[in-house]
Amino acid sequence: MESKARILYVEDNSENTLLVRRVLEAKGYMILEAENGLSGIEVAERERPDLILMDINLPDMDGYAAATKIKNTKGLEHIPIVALTANVMKGDRERTLTAGCDGYIPKPIDVRNFPSQVAAFLDGRKEWVAPEEEKAYLKEHSVKLVETLEERIRELTEANAERQRNLDKLQERTNELSLLLEITTTVSSSLNLQEMLQTSARIAAERLGATFARIILINRQQDRLMVMAAHPQRELKWDFEIGHFCAISESRCFRKIRALSEPMLLRGSETQSQECSPAERLLFTGNLEGLQALLVCPIKKSAALLGLMVMGESRRWERSPFTPEKIRLCDSMARQMANAIENARLYEEVVFKGNQLKAANVDSIKALAQALETKDVDTMGHSDRTVEHALALAKRMGVSEKDQELFQYAAILHDIGKIGIPEMILKKPAKLTTEEFEVMKQHPVLGARIVQQIKFLEPVVPLVRADHERWDGKGYPDGLKGEAIPLGARVVAIVDAYDAMTSDRVYRKAPGKEYALAELQKNAGTQFDPDLIKLFLEILNRKP
């Protein structure tokens, strides 16, 4: 039999599908396939086959429901549907016909008769069921459809509830990650320990919805616990002051959490335990009355306990409990803070030692300057005054701390080369001769040679050498002009000249401040940098 008819076979068993395909393709039929009721409906709507062979026991949507749907879809109602199923219980045939099938072929198929059975349905064969049976089975089918629909609704409701639970968990996790990111950003953005801890306490109290947060660190040198940060969510009658401390030996709570090495939750009367000393209650709660819960999380780096994060709640427990999620989150925050505390402490130690080293350097440099002042008593205190004015001008200009430090060194050492100038010239009460002045002009070069012997003062060498250069290029020793003169040297030249004009010398009385201001303004743009003169005069005019 030759035929080009297209037959859709809806079957979830691949072996059955393969058998039917072989038998019918051998007769010239084109076979379409679907694995379940829903996909069977989709293929039927898209391909409009000439016949549908429908298994009954299908996943997702069974054959009864799929047949009913197809027969009630506009454009598909004329397609014959034949139930091809292993259901051989009494009434199975009638149920399939009642559901909308046009025929019924039991499995396993008889491969010899199967093609002719299919051909008969393609030619219009239609099986019937008695009206009284159809009525009974139709009712049964309707009840089953309703039950299936109810079951599907229950499944969808449960799936939706599970989806909502997952969304809630996802939102909760997102909030947790957001908080940890905020804490991480906070603790990594500042090496100021006090500032970092106070900000962390505020974030913890606000984001976890606690009444207050307190951060307590261990001072091992003094064997005490100290409040380093505290933040209340609202106005409280408590002791807000940071700096309160308690000896480690007096803190029962600390000893307990050190032994546990994990978060500890106290509720109700536990928060006001008589076993706690007054110093310990002040430390942990600020003596807040009516406390309902206290969460204490260790701040630890590896095995080392650095301190405690304390969260307090004064509302009734059922209103705002410390849930396992909040406890876990607080513990995570405490762990994040541990690294930052270590880094901040290390930074403070480095800064302290750096300041000590800087102070030692300055003392050494001042010793050099004092050696000159011992030689020339008239310049006693000159370097100190020059440093003061140089730093004031540097800060007014807004230069970096590093440059301020270099300007300070240059101000101390700018005249150091005068150590190599003969005393008869250095202390001469009268005007120098041309030959003597040429000797005096060598002191910036001598000063640069002295300074360059000290490794860490290398950046100061050009500032000392250029101390007597002029803005108009008529200075010495190199005749530098304008901005070719190092900025630090331009600064020191101005403040040096000002101090010289306001200090007494062996050969003259100080002309005074008014004279000095006039001379500076007069020589702006020739001897001195005019912009720096303007700034320096502003500084001087503000002083009494």
C-alpha positions, -999 to +999 in steps of 0.1 A: +000+000+000+015+033-011+006+064+010+020+097+019-003+102+050+014+117+080+009+100+114+018+115+147+027+089+174+027+102+210+047+077+230+072+079+258+087+044+252+114+046+226+112+009+218+075+011+210+081+042+189+108+024+169+086-006+163+056+015+151+079+036+129+094+005+112+060-011+105+043+020+092+072+035+073+075+002+055+040+010+042+049+045+030+036+065+060+055+095+073+059+093+111+060+123+134+069+118+171+061+133+205+072+120+239+043+133+261+009+148+260+019+185+260+045+180+232+019+159+213-005+188+214+022+212+201+032+189+172-005+184+163-011+222+162+021+228+141+020+198+117-017+190+114-012+153+109-037+130+091-039+106+121-028+106+158-018+074+176-020+082+213-005+063+242-026+068+274+000+065+302+021+096+294+042+119+316+030+155+324-003+151+307-019+117+301-035+105+268-070+111+280-064+148+287-043+153+255-070+137+233-097+159+249-076+190+244-069+182+207-105+174+200-115+208+215-089+228+196-102+246+165-087+232+133-077+199+150-111+185+158-114+165+126-081+146+130-088+110+140-072+099+173-066+062+180-057+051+215-027+028+212-021+016+248-013-014+269-043-006+292-064-037+289-086-033+320-123-034+317-136-001+305-103+012+291-117+012+255-148+031+266-127+056+286-105+064+256-135+068+233-153+090+258-122+112+261-124+119+223-105+091+207-120+076+175-106+041+180-087+018+203-058-006+195-044-026+224-006-033+228+013-052+220+004-045+184-001-073+158+024-062+132+005-082+105-028-065+111-016-031+125-011-014+091-046-023+080-061-011+113-044+022+108-056+024+072-091+018+083-090+048+107-074+070+080-104+060+057-129+072+083-135+043+106-149+055+140-157+034+170-186+042+193-196+036+228-232+031+240-249+063+252-255+050+287-219+039+290-206+071+275-225+091+301-210+071+330-175+072+316-179+109+307-187+117+343-157+096+354-135+113+329-147+148+341-140+138+377-106+126+367-098+158+348-109+178+378-087+157+401-058+160+377-063+198+376-065+200+413-033+180+416-016+202+391-027+233+410-013+218+442+020+211+424+021+246+410+012+261+444+040+240+461+064+249+433+055+286+436+059+284+474+093+267+470+102+293+444+093+321+469+113+304+496+142+302+473+137+339+463+136+348+500+167+329+507+184+345+477+173+380+489+185+371+524+218+360+509+220+391+487+215+412+518+241+393+537+266+397+508+257+434+505+264+439+542+297+420+541+307+440+510+299+472+529+318+461+559+347+449+537+348+483+519+346+501+552+374+482+569+397+483+539+392+520+530+407+533+562+438+526+582+425+548+610+416+522+636+392+543+656+374+556+625+371+521+610+357+506+642+331+533+648+318+530+612+317+493+615+296+495+647+272+518+630+267+496+600+263+465+621+236+480+643+217+495+614+219+466+590+212+439+616+184+459+632+199+457+667+194+482+695+231+488+698+265+476+687+298+478+707+333+468+697+357+458+724+394+451+718+420+434+739+450+454+752+473+426+760+500+449+774+477+461+801+457+428+803+424+446+798+394+448+775+385+483+762+354+497+745+367+511+712+334+519+694+297+521+703+266+530+682+230+531+694+201+528+669+181+553+689+185+575+720+192+552+750+198+557+787+231+540+787+268+549+790+278+557+755+314+567+762+342+547+746+373+540+766+357+521+794+378+490+803+376+459+823+405+436+834+405+404+815+407+385+847+374+401+859+354+392+827+335+360+831+319+365+797+352+370+780+367+338+795+336+319+784+337+330+748+374+325+746+368+289+756+340+285+732+357+303+703+323+309+687+294+334+690+275+334+723+239+344+727+226+355+761+188+360+767+167+376+794+182+374+829+214+360+815+223+395+803+220+409+838+237+379+856+248+387+891+280+368+883+291+397+860+311+424+877+299+461+875+329+468+852+319+439+829+283+450+827+294+485+818+318+472+792+293+449+774+260+468+778+267+503+789+245+495+819+214+495+796+184+484+816+157+461+802+181+443+778+164+413+762+193+397+744+230+401+740+250+385+711+288+384+716+310+374+686+347+368+688+369+389+666+397+366+658+426+362+634+435+325+630+437+313+666+444+348+680+414+365+698+417+403+691+384+414+706+346+411+707+317+425+687+287+429+709+251+434+696+223+442+721+185+441+717+161+457+741+128+449+723+108+418+731+125+387+717+097+378+694+098+412+678+135+412+667+152+379+676+189+372+669+181+344+643+207+319+633+211+339+601+218+371+620+243+353+643+261+338+613+262+372+596+275+390+628+302+363+631+312+369+594+314+406+600+336+400+631+359+378+610+361+405+583+371+431+609+400+410+623+422+415+592+415+452+592+423+456+629+456+438+624+464+460+594+454+492+612+475+483+642+505+475+620+501+508+601+499+527+634+531+510+645+548+518+613+537+554+614+549+556+651+583+542+642+585+564+611+577+594+632+604+584+656+629+580+628+618+613+613+623+630+646+658+615+649+666+627+614+654+662+622+674+662+654+705+652+635+700+679+609+694+705+636+726+694+652+744+704+620+726+737+619+735+744+656+771+738+648+769+767+624+750+788+649+777+781+675+802+795+650+780+825+642+762+836+674+743+863+654+723+836+636+711+818+668+675+806+662+676+816+626+670+781+613+641+774+636+624+806+626+631+799+589+616+764+593+584+778+609+579+803+580+588+778+553+563+752+566+536+779+569+541+789+533+543+752+521+510+744+538+494+776+523+506+764+489+491+729+495+522+709+487+524+672+498+537+662+532+568+647+516+576+681+500+569+699+533+594+676+549+620+684+522+613+722+526+618+718+564+652+701+558+663+728+533+652+756+557+674+740+585+704+734+562+703+763+537+733+781+554+752+750+564+779+758+539+789+788+559+808+764+582+835+765+555+836+803+552+864+819+572+852+836+604+869+869+594+845+871+565+815+855+582+816+879+612+830+910+594+810+940+608+816+961+576+806+956+540+825+927+523+850+935+496+846+920+461+871+893+468+854+885+502+820+884+486+832+859+460+844+837+489+810+841+506+792+831+474+807+797+477+787+787+507+757+773+488+781+750+469+799+740+501+765+734+517+754+711+489+787+691+492+781+686+529+744+676+525+751+651+496+772+630+520+740+621+538+720+595+517+685+603+528+691+640+522+699+636+485+666+654+474+676+684+495+710+689+478+696+710+448+675+731+473+706+740+494+727+747+463+700+770+448+694+790+480+708+822+465+695+820+430+672+848+419+639+848+399+655+871+373+685+848+368+711+871+384+717+849+414+745+824+422+761+799+419+744+787+387+724+817+375+691+797+374+660+817+364+623+816+372+608+781+377+641+765+368+649+773+405+636+744+427+604+753+444+618+746+479+647+769+472+624+797+461+604+792+494+635+792+516+650+823+498+619+843+508+616+832+544+654+835+548+654+871+536+625+879+558+641+866+589+674+883+581+656+917+578+637+912+611+667+899+632+696+919+646+731+914+634+765+924+648+769+950+621+734+965+622+700+967+640+671+948+624+652+971+600+619+956+613+588+939+599+573+968+580+606+974+562+609+936+554+574+935+540+581+965+517+614+950+505+598+916+498+570+933+477+596+956+460+617+926+449+589+904+438+595+894+402+632+902+403+648+885+433+618+864+444+590+844+429+561+869+427+534+843+434+551+830+465+557+866+477+519+872+474+511+841+495+537+848+521+525+884+526+490+871+531+503+848+558+523+876+575+494+901+574+471+876+592+496+874+621+493+899+649 
